[in-house]
């Protein structure tokens, strides 16, 4: 920085106020002493009045800011502020020590920063002024000099004291924090908008593809999951954009519901529904009672339930009564028995733990079409099923045997069309999930799974235990939408007390709890879950119906229907 040129003055100016020509160091020392005395006086007053000291005030303010903007940034600011306060205090102490030394030594022993001798100080001392008197007399002009010097000096870090500079710095700090938060909010909003726009574009393309192939559903679901993850990441990044992001999430879910509405599973044929009791019977016999819906979907793809070999099981190794050639079985019940027995092997070899384990379920389905040799091959080489390795296996087998083709490489997407659990968002929430879980238990006999879960050591009438178990699996007991009950009358009392009761003779919605009164005495003695209602007939899933989980039908005007418990969370 260039030196500031000053106007040349008379070499022998008239000194009206000799103190103004004293060394600058003395002026600074006097000013520092004045401020230090003011600070000490203020500290003593605050101790007497019970108020917090400047250091305590600064610490408390830092803690309050820390609670708002996070531990890491404020800890750094606190350490910096504390370090600055300690450094400033040390400088003040150093100035005081220097001042004390000056008060005990001759005033004319030092030179000021401009190289001027201390003769003026000696001359002033001859007039009889003591060092203390000199400092008192210098205070007004010293303060004025410091103020003028402050105007020309650069800005420095504020001292952590309870004064106007601290207030100014606090305002600046808050402004910086608000600006940072605003930037985070804007960034979060941009990320959410970008994710939503990307999802919309992908969904439009996926909707076109989904009309001709089930692959489009997978692409659309993956895009949806990616978009939702992006939106939630944006939600965590900026709290100020929460409302905007929540609106976007609602729009995404609504769009998926609209687009996916046309992709629901195709209905089962009358023939397959007629074979359902046999499917339930053999599924229970071979240890896979939860897979009734999966077997129904297989039957729909194989034959639609028609013919004497509805499961197309003639080539299965368990067929010992008919030739192992396509369509050789002439007994539909025998076909179902052989097919279910073979599919049970596929489920176990695939390691499928439940019908909701879609990756393993798809592997078991493709294994039913190719033979379970495909399952071990896919697990060993690829770790599971994929459309790509299904096609590869078909090509390799066809080449090995010299055939034009082998099996159906798209067997899984074809079966998925008839599987009610195949919708990407179906049965995920509330009543829909309750029905899905109940249907997965079709074919269970004896109900030990349900009454032992409830806490009974031996068999009890388990229709209410079954309903409670399904509600617990759907999270409806936890959120208070359904009670845990083992007595039907207790369930009726709970729904009536909560104002969630609907009388018989009305049209129920899927997932509603249906209560029966067989002997018409006004007390419920059986309970189930409404699967659907077409306006005239109520379709139900009931536990302990003939000591098994079964599907039943009733007229909506049946005198045996006591009423309904509404599942409203």
Secondary structure, 3 states (H helix, E strand, C coil): CCCCCCCCCCCCCCCCCHHHHCCHHHHHHHHHHHHHHHHHHHHHHHHHHCCCCHHHHHHHHHHHHHHHHCHHHHHHHHHHHHHHHHHHHHHHHHHHHHHHHHHHCCHHHCCCCCCCCCHHHHHHHHCCCCHHHHHHHHHHHHHHHHHHHHHHCCCCCCCCCCCHHHHHHHHHHHHHHHHHHHHHHHHHHHHHHHHHHHHHHHHHHHHHHHCCCCHHHHHHHHHHHHHHHHHHHHHHHCHHHHHHHHHHHHHHHHHHHHHHHHHCCCCCCHHHHHHHHHHHHHHHHCCCHHHHHHHHHHHHHHCCCCCCCCCCCCCCCCCCCCCCCCCCCCCHHHHHHHHHHHHHHHHHHHCCCCCCCHHHHHHHHHHHHHCCHHHHHHHHHHCCCCHHHHHHHHHHHHHHHCCCCCCCCCHHHHHHCCCCCCCCCCCCCHHHHHHHHHHCCCCCECCHHHHHHHCCCCCCCCHHHHHHHHHHHCCCCCCCCCCCCCCHHHHHHHHHHCCCEEECCCCCCCCCEEEECCCCCCCCCEEEEEEEECCCEEEEEECCCCCECEEEEEECCCCCEEEEECCCC
